[in-house]
Amino acid sequence: MKNMEIKEAQEIIRKMYGEKDSKRGIYPNLVWLGEELGELFKAVREGHGIEEEIADVFAWLLSVANVLGLDVEECFKNKYIRLKSPP
């Protein structure tokens, strides 16, 4: 499997869920992201299902960014790559 760019992953989520996410609105999408983050905490605590929950958190983060019209890759670059020193 080839490496995937964040932009590609974000586009996959937009194509799969973009219409539903837009109709749902930003706040319900943020609630879903929070719920998935809670499931990640539980998976880490219990020691299983961690990879699946990491994927879910990432997918919901991409959904939130899509609803807000933001490019996650650019957000990351602006915050972490272009900095001359850590925040």
GUSERO-157909 format. One record per residue (C-alpha): x, y, z; residue in three letters; residue number from 1. Coordinates in steps of 0.25 Angstrom, whole numbers. Last residue first. Example, Ala and Ser with C-alpha at 12.3 -4.5 7.8 and 13.67 -1.06 7.14 Angstrom:
BEGIN
atom x 55 y -4 z 29 sese SER torvex 2
atom x 49 y -18 z 31 sese ALA torvex 1
REM end
This chain:
BEGIN
atom x 22 y 106 z 83 sese PRO torvex 87
atom x 34 y 99 z 77 sese PRO torvex 86
atom x 44 y 107 z 70 sese SER torvex 85
atom x 45 y 113 z 55 sese LYS torvex 84
atom x 31 y 109 z 52 sese LEU torvex 83
atom x 27 y 106 z 38 sese ARG torvex 82
atom x 25 y 91 z 41 sese ILE torvex 81
atom x 17 y 92 z 54 sese TYR torvex 80
atom x 6 y 102 z 53 sese LYS torvex 79
atom x 5 y 105 z 38 sese ASN torvex 78
atom x 8 y 91 z 34 sese LYS torvex 77
atom x -2 y 85 z 43 sese PHE torvex 76
atom x -13 y 95 z 38 sese CYS torvex 75
atom x -9 y 92 z 24 sese GLU torvex 74
atom x -10 y 77 z 25 sese GLU torvex 73
atom x -24 y 79 z 32 sese VAL torvex 72
atom x -29 y 87 z 21 sese ASP torvex 71
atom x -41 y 95 z 26 sese LEU torvex 70
atom x -55 y 98 z 21 sese GLY torvex 69
atom x -61 y 97 z 35 sese LEU torvex 68
atom x -70 y 85 z 31 sese VAL torvex 67
atom x -57 y 78 z 25 sese ASN torvex 66
atom x -49 y 81 z 37 sese ALA torvex 65
atom x -60 y 74 z 46 sese VAL torvex 64
atom x -60 y 62 z 37 sese SER torvex 63
atom x -45 y 61 z 37 sese LEU torvex 62
atom x -45 y 61 z 52 sese LEU torvex 61
atom x -56 y 51 z 51 sese TRP torvex 60
atom x -47 y 42 z 42 sese ALA torvex 59
atom x -35 y 44 z 51 sese PHE torvex 58
atom x -43 y 40 z 64 sese VAL torvex 57
atom x -48 y 28 z 57 sese ASP torvex 56
atom x -34 y 23 z 52 sese ALA torvex 55
atom x -29 y 25 z 66 sese ILE torvex 54
atom x -41 y 17 z 71 sese GLU torvex 53
atom x -38 y 5 z 62 sese GLU torvex 52
atom x -23 y 5 z 65 sese GLU torvex 51
atom x -26 y 5 z 80 sese ILE torvex 50
atom x -36 y -7 z 80 sese GLY torvex 49
atom x -29 y -13 z 92 sese HIS torvex 48
atom x -21 y -9 z 104 sese GLY torvex 47
atom x -32 y -6 z 114 sese GLU torvex 46
atom x -28 y 8 z 117 sese ARG torvex 45
atom x -23 y 11 z 103 sese VAL torvex 44
atom x -37 y 6 z 98 sese ALA torvex 43
atom x -44 y 15 z 108 sese LYS torvex 42
atom x -37 y 27 z 105 sese PHE torvex 41
atom x -39 y 24 z 90 sese LEU torvex 40
atom x -54 y 23 z 93 sese GLU torvex 39
atom x -54 y 36 z 99 sese GLY torvex 38
atom x -47 y 42 z 87 sese LEU torvex 37
atom x -58 y 36 z 79 sese GLU torvex 36
atom x -69 y 43 z 87 sese GLU torvex 35
atom x -61 y 56 z 86 sese GLY torvex 34
atom x -61 y 55 z 71 sese LEU torvex 33
atom x -76 y 51 z 71 sese TRP torvex 32
atom x -79 y 64 z 79 sese VAL torvex 31
atom x -70 y 72 z 70 sese LEU torvex 30
atom x -79 y 67 z 58 sese ASN torvex 29
atom x -92 y 71 z 66 sese PRO torvex 28
atom x -86 y 85 z 67 sese TYR torvex 27
atom x -81 y 87 z 53 sese ILE torvex 26
atom x -94 y 83 z 46 sese GLY torvex 25
atom x -102 y 70 z 43 sese ARG torvex 24
atom x -105 y 75 z 29 sese LYS torvex 23
atom x -90 y 77 z 26 sese SER torvex 22
atom x -86 y 64 z 32 sese ASP torvex 21
atom x -97 y 56 z 24 sese LYS torvex 20
atom x -92 y 63 z 11 sese GLU torvex 19
atom x -77 y 61 z 14 sese GLY torvex 18
atom x -78 y 47 z 19 sese TYR torvex 17
atom x -72 y 38 z 8 sese MET torvex 16
atom x -66 y 48 z -2 sese LYS torvex 15
atom x -61 y 57 z 10 sese ARG torvex 14
atom x -55 y 46 z 17 sese ILE torvex 13
atom x -48 y 41 z 5 sese ILE torvex 12
atom x -43 y 56 z 2 sese GLU torvex 11
atom x -38 y 57 z 16 sese GLN torvex 10
atom x -30 y 44 z 14 sese ALA torvex 9
atom x -24 y 50 z 1 sese GLU torvex 8
atom x -20 y 63 z 8 sese LYS torvex 7
atom x -14 y 55 z 19 sese ILE torvex 6
atom x -5 y 49 z 9 sese GLU torvex 5
atom x -5 y 34 z 7 sese MET torvex 4
atom x 7 y 25 z 6 sese ASN torvex 3
atom x 6 y 14 z -4 sese LYS torvex 2
atom x 0 y 0 z 0 sese MET torvex 1
REM end
